[in-house]
Amino acid sequence: MQCIFCHNDSSTSKSIEHIIPESLGNKDHYLHKGYVCDECNHYFAIKIENELLSQPYFVSMRFRNEILTKKGRFVKEKLFFPEVKKSSEVVMCTTEDGCIEAVVDEELYDLIEAGKTKTMIGPYIPEPEYPNVIMSRFLAKCAYEYFLYNMGEEKYDSCVQELLCKGSDILKSLREYARYGKGEYWQYNQRRIYSEGDVVLNQNEALNYEILHEMKFFTREHKRFPNGYVEAEVYFVMAIAGIEYSICISDPNISEYQKWIEEHNGFSPLNDDAETLSFSLSNINPMLIKKDDDRIHR
Ligand SMILES: [Zn+2]
């Protein structure tokens, strides 16, 4: 077996490669061991994913959306209690009856009990710093892995053969940018398409669920030739906690995608007609960021 990133032998590798890290709540989208070798898996975990997840937006987003760590723990955030001029690490969790509970240290608990403090102040970070090279390489990694994942398991091996073959290594630039940071900076588009905590009703499946992340490939056709050939560009479009991130899989330029959004009044390729907004937890929990949040940009 060979690794799809470095092409080295990966027969003895043990890592399962999660397309989106488990610490962002992904349990379902992964590649079985061997497709990405231990060394590449480790590189992405340390140099890309840990870097990304330690950015203030992601710490804050995981805290307020109660996304558990890989080990199943809540993410802590430092909040400020102005009446007693004290900062403390807090964990937040929603109880079964829909109350939002904050877990604080003993000293603070006593102060709250005694009615000495009633307010807590947390950071307001509505989106990741943009543009951001770590995010760009993370998207390149996800797009490359999703290309294989999207083929369906029964086609993995034939797809891997293609990706490993010199003549058909069509995503070489994307792969080398993700793994080695080679080549020019790969642009991406970032925008909020829905609020955090939106719960949608899927009419086809009669199911209510919250979309933590979703992804797909979106093809934008440029030209159709008389012989039936089509000129097109393929974009990897992913949303995490309501923010859409898009990258082209063959070109570091994103302007054509941005033009397409403009021509389609801000429509997102991730939009699914079967899904309608059922309710939003952002109406209950003021910490969650709304789509048209204007708490700062008034
Ligand atoms: Zn490798």
Boltz pocket constraint, residues with backbone or C-beta under 6 A from the ligand:
constraints:
  - pocket:
      binder: B
      contacts: [[A, 3], [A, 4], [A, 5], [A, 6], [A, 7], [A, 8], [A, 36], [A, 37], [A, 38], [A, 39], [A, 40], [A, 41]]
      max_distance: 6.0
